[in-house]
Protein backbone atom coordinates (compact mmCIF):
# COMPACT_ATOMS: atom_id res chain seq x y z
CA UNK A 1 0.00 0.00 0.00
CA UNK A 2 1.31 3.45 -0.93
CA UNK A 3 1.85 5.88 1.94
CA UNK A 4 1.26 9.54 1.17
CA UNK A 5 1.94 12.74 3.08
CA UNK A 6 -0.46 15.58 2.28
CA UNK A 7 0.74 18.98 3.44
CA UNK A 8 -2.13 21.35 4.05
CA UNK A 9 -4.32 18.32 4.68
CA UNK A 10 -6.80 20.36 6.73
CA UNK A 11 -7.30 22.92 3.98
CA UNK A 12 -9.97 22.91 1.31
CA UNK A 13 -8.12 21.09 -1.43
CA UNK A 14 -5.86 19.04 0.84
CA UNK A 15 -8.80 17.51 2.71
CA UNK A 16 -10.57 16.65 -0.54
CA UNK A 17 -7.38 15.11 -1.95
CA UNK A 18 -7.07 12.90 1.13
CA UNK A 19 -10.57 11.53 0.55
CA UNK A 20 -9.75 10.75 -3.08
CA UNK A 21 -6.51 9.01 -2.10
CA UNK A 22 -8.30 6.91 0.52
CA UNK A 23 -10.75 5.74 -2.15
CA UNK A 24 -7.75 4.32 -4.02
CA UNK A 25 -6.40 2.48 -0.99
CA UNK A 26 -3.62 4.94 -0.19
CA UNK A 27 -2.56 5.34 3.44
CA UNK A 28 -2.61 9.08 4.26
CA UNK A 29 -0.84 11.39 6.69
CA UNK A 30 -2.06 14.98 7.00
CA UNK A 31 0.40 17.71 8.00
CA UNK A 32 -1.08 21.07 8.96
CA UNK A 33 -1.01 23.66 11.73
CA UNK A 34 -4.58 22.75 12.74
CA UNK A 35 -6.67 19.62 12.49
CA UNK A 36 -9.80 19.37 10.35
CA UNK A 37 -13.14 18.60 11.95
CA UNK A 38 -13.92 16.22 9.09
CA UNK A 39 -10.62 14.29 9.00
CA UNK A 40 -11.51 10.68 8.10
CA UNK A 41 -10.85 7.84 10.50
CA UNK A 42 -7.51 6.19 9.96
CA UNK A 43 -5.77 9.31 8.64
CA UNK A 44 -2.79 10.19 10.81
CA UNK A 45 -2.51 13.87 11.70
CA UNK A 46 0.76 15.69 12.34
CA UNK A 47 0.34 19.14 13.84
CA UNK A 48 3.33 21.04 12.50
CA UNK A 49 4.32 24.21 10.69
CA UNK A 50 5.80 23.64 7.24
CA UNK A 51 8.47 26.18 8.20
CA UNK A 52 9.75 23.84 10.94
CA UNK A 53 12.36 21.80 9.07
CA UNK A 54 12.82 19.20 11.82
CA UNK A 55 9.08 18.54 12.00
CA UNK A 56 8.93 18.25 8.22
CA UNK A 57 11.85 15.80 8.15
CA UNK A 58 10.10 13.65 10.73
CA UNK A 59 6.83 13.74 8.75
CA UNK A 60 8.33 12.48 5.48
CA UNK A 61 10.05 9.50 7.09
CA UNK A 62 8.76 6.31 5.45
CA UNK A 63 6.53 8.15 2.97
CA UNK A 64 6.28 7.11 -0.69
CA UNK A 65 4.61 10.20 -2.19
CA UNK A 66 4.29 13.78 -0.96
CA UNK A 67 1.46 16.03 -2.14
CA UNK A 68 2.53 19.55 -1.21
CA UNK A 69 -0.46 21.88 -0.95
CA UNK A 70 0.39 24.20 1.95
CA UNK A 71 0.25 27.82 0.87
CA UNK A 72 -0.77 31.24 2.05
CA UNK A 73 -3.41 32.24 -0.53
CA UNK A 74 -4.05 35.74 -1.99
CA UNK A 75 -6.67 36.47 0.69
CA UNK A 76 -3.86 36.46 3.28
CA UNK A 77 -2.41 39.66 1.72
CA UNK A 78 0.79 39.19 3.73
CA UNK A 79 4.04 39.36 1.77
CA UNK A 80 6.10 38.01 4.66
CA UNK A 81 3.82 34.96 4.93
CA UNK A 82 3.96 34.42 1.17
CA UNK A 83 7.74 34.29 1.44
CA UNK A 84 8.05 32.23 4.63
CA UNK A 85 5.27 29.71 3.94
CA UNK A 86 5.14 29.50 0.15
CA UNK A 87 8.90 29.75 -0.38
CA UNK A 88 10.69 28.57 2.78
CA UNK A 89 8.02 25.95 3.46
CA UNK A 90 8.36 24.56 -0.05
CA UNK A 91 12.15 24.46 0.27
CA UNK A 92 11.79 22.54 3.54
CA UNK A 93 9.52 19.86 2.10
CA UNK A 94 11.73 19.44 -0.98
CA UNK A 95 14.88 19.14 1.13
CA UNK A 96 13.27 16.66 3.51
CA UNK A 97 11.80 14.57 0.68
CA UNK A 98 15.14 14.44 -1.11
CA UNK A 99 17.07 13.39 2.00
CA UNK A 100 14.44 10.76 2.87
CA UNK A 101 14.47 9.23 -0.61
CA UNK A 102 10.77 9.90 -1.27
CA UNK A 103 9.69 8.35 -4.57
CA UNK A 104 7.60 11.28 -5.81
CA UNK A 105 6.61 14.82 -4.84
CA UNK A 106 3.69 16.72 -6.35
CA UNK A 107 3.87 20.49 -5.97
CA UNK A 108 0.52 22.24 -6.32
CA UNK A 109 1.51 25.54 -7.87
CA UNK A 110 -0.83 28.21 -9.29
CA UNK A 111 -1.81 29.88 -12.53
CA UNK A 112 -0.83 33.10 -10.72
CA UNK A 113 2.76 32.39 -11.80
CA UNK A 114 1.75 33.73 -15.23
CA UNK A 115 0.22 37.03 -14.07
CA UNK A 116 -1.69 38.56 -16.99
CA UNK A 117 -0.60 36.40 -19.93
CA UNK A 118 0.41 38.09 -23.19
CA UNK A 119 -1.27 35.32 -25.20
CA UNK A 120 -3.97 32.75 -24.43
CA UNK A 121 -4.19 29.82 -24.17
CA UNK A 122 -1.29 29.44 -21.77
CA UNK A 123 0.76 26.27 -22.23
CA UNK A 124 3.45 24.59 -20.14
CA UNK A 125 5.99 26.30 -22.43
CA UNK A 126 4.67 29.79 -21.65
CA UNK A 127 7.21 31.73 -19.62
CA UNK A 128 5.96 32.56 -16.10
CA UNK A 129 5.59 36.28 -15.38
CA UNK A 130 4.05 36.84 -11.93
CA UNK A 131 2.15 40.08 -11.52
CA UNK A 132 1.98 40.26 -7.72
CA UNK A 133 3.60 38.83 -4.57
CA UNK A 134 1.52 35.67 -4.22
CA UNK A 135 2.24 34.58 -7.78
CA UNK A 136 5.92 35.42 -7.33
CA UNK A 137 6.17 33.25 -4.22
CA UNK A 138 4.49 30.32 -5.99
CA UNK A 139 6.86 30.73 -8.94
CA UNK A 140 9.87 30.71 -6.64
CA UNK A 141 8.50 27.44 -5.30
CA UNK A 142 8.56 26.10 -8.86
CA UNK A 143 12.18 27.19 -9.26
CA UNK A 144 13.06 25.28 -6.09
CA UNK A 145 11.32 22.22 -7.55
CA UNK A 146 13.57 22.45 -10.61
CA UNK A 147 16.61 22.75 -8.35
CA UNK A 148 15.74 19.53 -6.52
CA UNK A 149 14.86 17.80 -9.78
CA UNK A 150 18.48 18.39 -10.79
CA UNK A 151 19.54 16.68 -7.56
CA UNK A 152 17.52 13.57 -8.43
CA UNK A 153 14.17 14.15 -6.70
CA UNK A 154 11.20 13.14 -8.86
CA UNK A 155 8.98 16.26 -8.74
CA UNK A 156 5.96 17.11 -10.86
CA UNK A 157 4.35 20.54 -10.82
CA UNK A 158 0.58 20.88 -11.15
CA UNK A 159 -0.69 24.35 -12.06
CA UNK A 160 -4.44 24.69 -11.48
CA UNK A 161 -6.67 27.43 -12.74
CA UNK A 162 -8.89 29.02 -10.07
CA UNK A 163 -10.28 26.15 -7.98
CA UNK A 164 -14.02 25.68 -7.56
CA UNK A 165 -16.11 22.85 -6.14
CA UNK A 166 -18.44 21.76 -3.35
CA UNK A 167 -17.33 23.32 -0.08
CA UNK A 168 -15.22 26.02 -1.73
CA UNK A 169 -15.71 29.26 0.17
CA UNK A 170 -13.33 32.20 0.55
CA UNK A 171 -14.31 34.98 -1.85
CA UNK A 172 -16.78 32.64 -3.55
CA UNK A 173 -18.78 32.57 -0.35
CA UNK A 174 -19.36 36.31 -0.89
CA UNK A 175 -20.56 35.66 -4.44
CA UNK A 176 -22.94 32.90 -3.32
CA UNK A 177 -24.27 35.00 -0.46
CA UNK A 178 -24.97 37.98 -2.72
CA UNK A 179 -26.85 35.78 -5.19
CA UNK A 180 -28.78 34.05 -2.41
CA UNK A 181 -29.85 37.50 -1.18
CA UNK A 182 -30.75 38.69 -4.70
CA UNK A 183 -28.02 41.32 -5.07
CA UNK A 184 -26.47 42.12 -8.44
CA UNK A 185 -23.04 40.79 -9.37
CA UNK A 186 -20.38 43.05 -10.94
CA UNK A 187 -18.15 42.25 -13.88
CA UNK A 188 -15.36 44.54 -15.03
CA UNK A 189 -16.02 46.16 -18.38
CA UNK A 190 -18.29 44.02 -20.52
CA UNK A 191 -17.30 40.85 -18.63
CA UNK A 192 -16.43 39.06 -21.85
CA UNK A 193 -12.96 38.12 -20.66
CA UNK A 194 -12.50 34.37 -21.09
CA UNK A 195 -11.86 32.81 -17.70
CA UNK A 196 -11.30 29.15 -16.93
CA UNK A 197 -11.82 27.42 -13.59
CA UNK A 198 -11.06 23.88 -12.45
CA UNK A 199 -13.19 21.65 -10.25
CA UNK A 200 -11.45 20.39 -7.11
CA UNK A 201 -12.39 16.78 -7.92
CA UNK A 202 -10.85 17.08 -11.38
CA UNK A 203 -7.73 18.67 -9.91
CA UNK A 204 -7.38 15.91 -7.32
CA UNK A 205 -7.58 13.34 -10.10
CA UNK A 206 -4.78 15.11 -11.99
CA UNK A 207 -2.58 15.22 -8.88
CA UNK A 208 -3.09 11.53 -8.18
CA UNK A 209 -2.39 10.57 -11.79
CA UNK A 210 0.81 12.64 -11.68
CA UNK A 211 1.72 11.06 -8.35
CA UNK A 212 1.48 7.61 -9.89
CA UNK A 213 3.68 8.56 -12.83
CA UNK A 214 7.46 8.50 -12.70
CA UNK A 215 9.46 11.32 -14.22
CA UNK A 216 9.49 15.03 -13.37
CA UNK A 217 7.10 17.17 -15.39
CA UNK A 218 4.71 20.15 -15.42
CA UNK A 219 0.96 20.01 -16.11
CA UNK A 220 -1.49 22.88 -16.53
CA UNK A 221 -5.00 21.93 -15.38
CA UNK A 222 -8.36 23.59 -16.03
CA UNK A 223 -11.87 22.88 -17.26
CA UNK A 224 -12.30 21.61 -20.80
CA UNK A 225 -15.56 23.56 -21.23
CA UNK A 226 -15.57 27.22 -20.22
CA UNK A 227 -16.43 30.71 -21.47
CA UNK A 228 -16.45 34.31 -20.32
CA UNK A 229 -16.76 35.60 -16.78
CA UNK A 230 -20.14 37.06 -17.73
CA UNK A 231 -21.28 33.71 -19.13
CA UNK A 232 -20.67 31.72 -15.97
CA UNK A 233 -22.10 34.36 -13.63
CA UNK A 234 -25.23 34.83 -15.75
CA UNK A 235 -25.71 31.07 -15.85
CA UNK A 236 -25.51 30.93 -12.07
CA UNK A 237 -27.88 33.88 -11.59
CA UNK A 238 -30.38 32.31 -14.00
CA UNK A 239 -30.15 29.03 -12.10
CA UNK A 240 -30.57 30.66 -8.67
CA UNK A 241 -33.70 32.63 -9.69
CA UNK A 242 -33.26 35.12 -6.84
CA UNK A 243 -33.42 38.24 -8.99
CA UNK A 244 -29.62 38.73 -9.16
CA UNK A 245 -28.30 40.17 -12.41
CA UNK A 246 -24.81 40.62 -13.79
CA UNK A 247 -23.91 44.31 -14.04
CA UNK A 248 -20.97 45.90 -15.84
CA UNK A 249 -18.80 48.42 -14.00
CA UNK A 250 -16.02 50.53 -15.58
CA UNK A 251 -12.82 48.53 -15.36
CA UNK A 252 -10.17 51.15 -14.63
CA UNK A 253 -11.86 52.90 -11.68
CA UNK A 254 -13.07 49.55 -10.33
CA UNK A 255 -9.53 48.12 -10.33
CA UNK A 256 -8.16 51.25 -8.67
CA UNK A 257 -10.90 51.03 -6.04
CA UNK A 258 -10.18 47.34 -5.44
CA UNK A 259 -6.49 48.04 -4.95
CA UNK A 260 -7.09 50.97 -2.60
CA UNK A 261 -9.67 49.28 -0.37
CA UNK A 262 -7.53 46.15 -0.23
CA UNK A 263 -4.43 48.14 0.78
CA UNK A 264 -6.41 49.93 3.50
CA UNK A 265 -7.75 46.64 4.85
CA UNK A 266 -11.33 47.58 3.94
CA UNK A 267 -11.86 44.69 1.52
CA UNK A 268 -11.02 40.99 1.66
CA UNK A 269 -9.83 41.03 -1.95
CA UNK A 270 -6.13 40.68 -2.64
CA UNK A 271 -3.80 42.00 -5.34
CA UNK A 272 -4.36 38.94 -7.52
CA UNK A 273 -8.13 39.54 -7.62
CA UNK A 274 -7.83 43.12 -8.88
CA UNK A 275 -5.17 42.02 -11.36
CA UNK A 276 -7.12 39.15 -12.93
CA UNK A 277 -10.88 39.49 -12.42
CA UNK A 278 -11.36 41.46 -15.62
CA UNK A 279 -8.66 39.71 -17.64
CA UNK A 280 -8.71 36.64 -19.85
CA UNK A 281 -6.83 33.59 -18.61
CA UNK A 282 -7.12 30.01 -19.75
CA UNK A 283 -4.89 26.98 -20.17
CA UNK A 284 -4.32 24.58 -23.01
CA UNK A 285 -4.78 21.30 -21.10
CA UNK A 286 -3.75 19.01 -23.97
CA UNK A 287 -0.58 17.82 -22.25
CA UNK A 288 -2.32 16.71 -19.05
CA UNK A 289 -5.02 14.97 -21.07
CA UNK A 290 -2.49 13.19 -23.27
CA UNK A 291 0.29 12.29 -20.83
CA UNK A 292 -1.76 11.68 -17.68
CA UNK A 293 -4.91 10.34 -19.32
CA UNK A 294 -6.71 13.10 -17.42
CA UNK A 295 -10.36 13.81 -18.28
CA UNK A 296 -11.84 16.86 -16.50
CA UNK A 297 -15.58 16.28 -16.02
CA UNK A 298 -16.92 19.66 -14.94
CA UNK A 299 -17.57 22.76 -17.03
CA UNK A 300 -17.37 26.24 -15.49
CA UNK A 301 -21.14 26.45 -15.17
CA UNK A 302 -21.55 22.94 -13.73
CA UNK A 303 -19.01 23.52 -11.00
CA UNK A 304 -20.49 26.91 -10.04
CA UNK A 305 -24.00 25.49 -9.79
CA UNK A 306 -22.83 22.51 -7.73
CA UNK A 307 -20.86 24.80 -5.42
CA UNK A 308 -23.79 27.19 -5.00
CA UNK A 309 -26.15 24.31 -4.16
CA UNK A 310 -23.68 23.05 -1.55
CA UNK A 311 -23.50 26.55 -0.06
CA UNK A 312 -27.25 26.86 0.25
CA UNK A 313 -27.46 23.46 1.92
CA UNK A 314 -24.69 24.32 4.40
CA UNK A 315 -25.22 28.07 4.66
CA UNK A 316 -26.14 28.25 8.34
CA UNK A 317 -23.15 26.14 9.36
CA UNK A 318 -20.80 28.12 7.10
CA UNK A 319 -21.84 31.49 8.54
CA UNK A 320 -21.45 30.35 12.14
CA UNK A 321 -18.28 28.28 12.03
CA UNK A 322 -14.73 29.13 11.07
CA UNK A 323 -12.96 26.71 8.75
CA UNK A 324 -9.40 25.42 8.82
CA UNK A 325 -8.26 27.70 5.99
CA UNK A 326 -9.27 30.76 3.98
CA UNK A 327 -10.87 28.58 1.32
CA UNK A 328 -12.97 26.69 3.85
CA UNK A 329 -14.22 29.76 5.74
CA UNK A 330 -16.74 32.55 5.34
CA UNK A 331 -15.13 35.90 4.58
CA UNK A 332 -15.85 39.28 6.14
CA UNK A 333 -17.13 41.47 3.32
CA UNK A 334 -15.91 44.81 4.65
CA UNK A 335 -16.62 47.64 2.22
CA UNK A 336 -18.09 45.14 -0.26
CA UNK A 337 -21.15 44.99 1.99
CA UNK A 338 -21.83 48.62 1.08
CA UNK A 339 -20.92 48.33 -2.59
CA UNK A 340 -23.42 45.54 -3.23
CA UNK A 341 -26.26 47.87 -2.29
CA UNK A 342 -25.52 50.32 -5.10
CA UNK A 343 -25.04 47.89 -7.99
N, C-alpha and C positions, 0 to 999 in steps of 0.2 A: 504494500500500500504506500502511495506517495504521501510524504509529509510536507505540508506547505505552511510557510509563515506569511501572514497577511498584515502588513503594517497599515495602520489606520483602520483596523478591523471593526472599530465601533462607529466609524463614519458612515455616511450614506452609501457610497459605492462599495467600501470595504466589507460592510455587513452583508450586502447583497451578494458580493463575490463569494464570501464564505458559504452562503447557502447553496450557491451553484456548484462549488467545489465538493461540498458534502454529498450532493446528489450523485456525483461521479465517484464516490468512495474515497475521496481524499481526506486524510487526517489533517485538521486545521489548528493552527495556533494564531491567536489574535494579539497583536501588539499595539497598544494605544495608551494614552494618558488617562483615559477613563473607560470604564466598562459599559457595554451596551445593555439596556434592559431586556432586549430581545435576543441576546446571545444564545445560540442553540446549545442544548445539552451535548456534552462530549467535546466541546471546543475549548481548548486550554486558553486562558487569558493571562497575558503578561502585562502588568501595569508598568509602563516605562516610557520615558521621553526619548524620541529618536535621536536627540542630541547627546544622549548619554552613551558614549561609545562602548563602555564595559557592559552595560545592560543589553545593547544591541548584539555584541559578540556572544553573550550568553544565549540570547534568543535564537540565533541562527544555528546553534550547535545541533547537529543531527538532522537538519532540514534539507529536503531535496530541492524545493523550489521556493523562491521568495517573490511575492507580489507586493511591490512597493507603491503604496497609495497615499501615505501621509503627506499632507501639504497644507500650508496656510493658503486659503482661497482668496480671490479678490475682495470679498466682503470684509476680510480682516483689515485691509487698508493699513498695514503695518510693515514698512520696508525692512525693519530690523528682523521681524519674524519671517518675512519672505526669505531673507538671507540665511538666518540661523536654522530654520526648519527645512525649507525647500532646498537649500544648498548644502549646509553642513550636515543636516540629517541624511540627505541622499548620499553624501560622501561616506558617512558612517556605515550605512547599510551596504554599500558597495565594498568597502574595505573589509567589513566583517564577513560578507558572503565570499569574497575572494580568499581570505585566509582560512575559512572553514571548508573550502572546496565544494560550495553549493553548486548543484548541477545547472541551475537556470535562475536568472533574475528577470522579472518583468517590471519595467519602470513605466508607470502611468504618467505620461507627460501631459501636454495641453496644446490645443490649437493656438493658444495665446503666444506661443513661441514665434508665430508668423506675423503678429501685429495686424495691420491692415495690408493684405496682400496686394501686390502690384497687378497680378493676374490670377483669375480663377478659371478652372479649379486648381487648388493647391495639390501638389503631388509630393511624394517622399523626396523628390529631387529639388523641390523648391527651397531656396536658401532661407533659413529662419531670420526674422527681423523683428524682434520684440518691440512693442510700442509703449510699454509701461513696465513697472517694477516686478509685478507678478510674473508676466511672461518672460522677463529677463532671468528671473530666478529659476523658472522651470527649464529654460534653455541651458543655463549653466549646469543644471542637473543632467541634461542630455550630454553635454560635453564631458562631464565626469564619467558617464556611462561609456563613452567612446574610449576614455583613458583606461578604464578597467577592462574593456574588451581587448585592448592591446596587450594587457597583462595576462590574458587567457580566460577571463570570466565570460561566460556565455550570457549576454544581456540583450534582450529585445525591448525596444521602445514602442509603446502604444500611444498614439496621439489621438485623443477623442475630440470630436466637436462638442459643443455645449451639451451636457448630460441632462436628460429628462427621463422620467419614469415614475411609477407608483411610489409614493413616499418622498419624492423630491420636493424640498421646500426652499429655504433661502429666499432669494428674490422672487422665485416663482410662487411662493406662498402669497406674496403681495398681489401678483397678477390674479391668482385664483380668488382671493378674497374680494378684490375689486369687481370681478365678474359676478361672483356670487351675490354681491350687494347691488349689482346693476349699474356700476359706474363705467364711464367710457375709458377706453384703453388707448394711450398715445402711440403713434409711430412717428419716426423722424422723417421729415419730408413726405414723399408720397408712400413710403413704406414698401416700395417695390424692390428693395435690396434683397438679394437671394441669400437665405440664411439656413444652414443645415444644422440639425440637432442629431443626437444619437441616443437611443434608448439604453438605459442601464443594463437591461438583460442582454441586449445585443453586444454591448461593450464587454460585459463579463464573459460572454462566449468567445469573443476575440482574444481576450487576455488568456483564457484557459487554453485555447488552441495554440497560441504563441508559447505558452508555458510548456506545452507538450512537444514542441518542435525544437530540435537542436539547431544551433547556428544563430549568431547575433544578427539582428535585423531591425528595421523600422517599419511600422504600419500605421497609416492614417485611417481612422474609423469614423464613419458617419452614416446617416440614413441613406438608403438608395433612392427613396422617393421624398422629395422636398420641394419647396417653392419659396415665395417671398415671405418676409416677416408679416406683411399685411395679410397674405393668404392664410397663414396658420392661425393668426389671431382672429380673423373674421370667421374662420371655420369653427373655432372654439366658442366665440360669442354666439354664433348661429345655433350651435349645439346646446349651449347653456340656456338660451331663451329667457334671459333675465332682463333684457332691455339694453345690455351693454353694446356699444358700437365702437368701432375703431376710428380714431380721429387723428388727422395729420397735424403736426406742429412743426413750425419752422426749425430746420435742423441746426443752423449755426447758433442762434440764441439758446436753443434747448441744450445743446452740448456745453455751452459756456455755463449755463445755469446748473447743469449736472455736476460739472467740475467744481464750481464754487461751493455749492451746498455740500458736496462730498468733502471738500477740503476743510470746511467749517464744522464738520461733524453733524450737519443737519439732515443728511440723507444717508441711507444704508448703501447706496450705490458706490462702487469703486471706480478707479481710473479705467479699468478694462471695459466696464459697461458703457461709459460715455464714449470711449474710443470706437466700440464695435456695434452698438445697437442699431445704428443707421447705415452700417456698411455691409457689403456683400462678403460672404465667406463660406466657401464650401470645398470639400475634399473630393478628389478622384479616389475612389476606394477600390479600384481595380486590383491593386497589388494584394490587399488583404483578402479579397474574394478569391483570387487565383492561388496564392501561395498558402493561405491558411484554410481554404475551403470555407470561408466565412460567408454567411448569408443573413444580413440584417433583415429582420422581419417587420419592423415598425416604420411607418412613414411619420413625417413631422406631425401631421394632424392626428393620427392614431395615438401617438404617444402623449400628446397634449390632452386629448379627451380622456384617456385612461388615467392620467395623472390628476386631472381635474375631478374626475369621479372619485378617485381615492381620497382627495382632499375633502370633498363634501362628506364622505362617509366618516372621516376621522377628524373633522373640523374642530369639534369641541375639545378633543384630546390634544390636538395640535396647538390650539390657542392657550391651553392651560398647563402645558408641560414643555420644559426645555429639552432639546435633543442633545445628542453627544457631539454634534458638529454643526457648523453653519448650515450645511445642506439638509440637516435633519431637524432644523428648528424654525419656528416662526421668527419673523424679522420685524423689528420696530420700524415703522414707516417714516417717522420724523416728518420733515416738511412735505413728503409725498402725500401725507394724509390731508393736507390743505390743497395741494395741487389737484388731486382727483376731483375735488368739488367744483372746479372751474373748467374742466374739460368738456 
